[in-house]
Every structure is written in C-alpha cells, then in structure tokens.
Amino acid sequence: SLSGILAQRLVRRICESCSEPTELTPQAKAILEGELGNEIENLQFHRGRGCSHCNGTGYLGRVGIFELLEMDGPLVEAMHANDPVGFANAARKQPGYQSLRRSGIEMAANGVTTMDQIMRATFGLEDH
C-alpha cells in the first residue's frame, strides 16, 4: 500500500560569506510571474559573488527542495485509472500541496539558493 510520494532535488546553496542582492533574468521573472503573479514585487533574490570561502563559485554546499503527496481518494482513483492528468489535478487540489518548483522559489526568495538553481532543478518537471 502506498501512503505517500516524495519528490526531491538537490540545489546548490548560496555562500553566506559573499551573498548579495541580485536582479532576476527575464526568464526567471516570467517563471515567477506564472507561479506567484504580482507577489514577486516584494521579493528580494540573492546570488553569491564568489569569495575565498566558496573558491569563487558563489555556492557552498547543497540543500534539498521537496514535494510531498499524501495519497487520498482522488489520487488513488487517478492512479488506478492510469490517468496522469487527473493525478496531477488531484494533487494540486490537496490542502497544503506545494509543488517542487514552488518549494524552490520559497528557498530562493529566502536567500538560500538562486533562481538559476531552481530553474535548472525543476525545468520540464511541471506543466506550469
């Protein structure tokens, strides 16, 4: 019996020693507007400029982004019917559901990682 599904990706963590605010690329802005709408106006994103702690990369270590689905009636029905579209729609309707990309965007907005890392880790995984 399946009780849940967990998706995870590792993204690089911004070096805290050289983290600085940055402007987003037009592609990153478009993704954010699709996910968050006008909420992006109040968000501040960061990048690492590179220093001796991170060997000039701007990153130091990795952190996970996650998507958790707890199996409920509609998800089980869609899975048994072999209906991927129905499964995805039922997942989005779950209370508290947060997509892998949305989880990553929160981490980027909190200065933990960059939008480039989130786009790299989630590109093509979701239909948004």
C-alpha positions as a printed Julia matrix, in Angstrom:
128×3 Matrix{Float64}:
  0.0    0.0     0.0
  1.31   3.4    -0.98
  0.75   6.14    1.57
  2.78   8.98    0.08
  5.11  10.15   -2.66
  8.11  12.37   -2.03
  9.99  14.12   -4.84
 13.29  15.81   -4.07
 16.08  17.63   -5.85
 19.34  18.99   -4.55
 20.27  22.57   -5.41
 23.4   24.49   -4.57
 23.28  26.75   -1.5
 24.43  30.38   -1.81
 27.65  31.06    0.1
 26.69  33.13    3.15
 30.05  34.93    3.12
 29.51  36.56   -0.27
 25.71  36.6    -0.69
 24.39  39.81   -2.24
 21.07  41.01   -3.7
 20.65  40.49   -7.44
 18.28  41.27  -10.29
 16.46  38.36  -11.93
 16.79  37.41  -15.58
 13.73  37.95  -17.8
 13.24  34.16  -17.95
 13.27  33.87  -14.14
 10.83  36.79  -13.85
  8.46  35.1   -16.3
  8.52  31.86  -14.3
  7.92  33.75  -11.07
  5.03  35.73  -12.53
  3.46  32.46  -13.7
  3.79  30.95  -10.22
  3.2   33.94   -7.95
  1.57  36.67  -10.04
  2.15  40.14   -8.62
  3.62  38.8    -5.37
  7.13  39.0    -6.87
  7.31  42.76   -6.4
  8.06  42.35   -2.68
 10.63  39.55   -3.01
 14.4   40.02   -2.86
 16.66  37.43   -4.52
 20.37  36.83   -3.92
 23.44  35.35   -5.52
 26.97  34.67   -4.34
 29.57  36.93   -5.94
 32.42  34.49   -5.16
 34.96  34.62   -2.34
 37.74  32.59   -0.71
 35.21  30.55    1.35
 33.47  29.18   -1.75
 36.53  29.16   -4.07
 34.98  31.87   -6.22
 31.85  29.87   -7.12
 29.27  31.78   -5.06
 27.94  28.48   -3.69
 28.82  26.45   -0.62
 27.05  23.14   -0.03
 23.66  21.88   -1.14
 20.11  21.95    0.14
 17.04  19.9    -0.81
 13.76  21.09   -2.27
 10.78  18.78   -1.78
  7.27  17.96   -2.97
  5.14  15.64   -0.81
  1.88  14.0    -1.84
 -0.14  12.09    0.72
 -2.32   9.53   -1.06
 -6.02  10.28   -0.7
 -9.14   9.07   -2.52
 -8.88  11.19   -5.7
 -5.15  10.47   -6.08
 -5.69   6.72   -5.65
 -8.54   6.74   -8.18
 -6.46   8.63  -10.75
 -3.53   6.27  -10.19
 -5.7    3.17  -10.63
 -7.22   4.67  -13.79
 -3.7    5.33  -15.12
 -4.68   9.0   -15.61
 -1.59  11.24  -15.23
 -3.53  14.44  -15.94
 -6.2   13.54  -13.38
 -3.48  12.61  -10.9
 -1.74  15.99  -11.35
 -5.03  17.87  -10.98
 -5.96  15.9    -7.85
 -2.5   16.6    -6.38
 -2.87  20.36   -6.93
 -6.21  20.3    -5.09
 -4.73  18.74   -1.94
 -4.76  21.06    1.06
 -1.26  22.37    1.72
  0.11  20.99   -1.56
  3.29  22.73   -2.68
  4.97  21.85   -5.96
  8.69  21.18   -6.19
  9.15  24.44   -8.08
  7.13  26.43   -5.52
  9.22  24.93   -2.71
 12.36  26.01   -4.55
 11.03  29.5    -5.19
 10.47  29.91   -1.45
 14.07  28.89   -0.81
 15.32  31.34   -3.44
 13.15  34.15   -2.03
 14.62  33.45    1.43
 18.18  33.8     0.07
 19.11  30.13    0.45
 19.64  29.39   -3.26
 19.32  31.14   -6.62
 16.51  31.14   -9.16
 19.01  29.74  -11.69
 19.38  26.66   -9.49
 15.59  26.31   -9.14
 15.03  26.6   -12.88
 17.74  24.02  -13.52
 16.29  21.57  -10.98
 12.63  21.93  -11.97
 12.69  22.73  -15.69
 10.34  20.44  -17.55
  9.09  18.69  -14.41
  5.83  20.6   -14.18
  3.22  21.73  -16.66
  3.05  25.37  -15.43
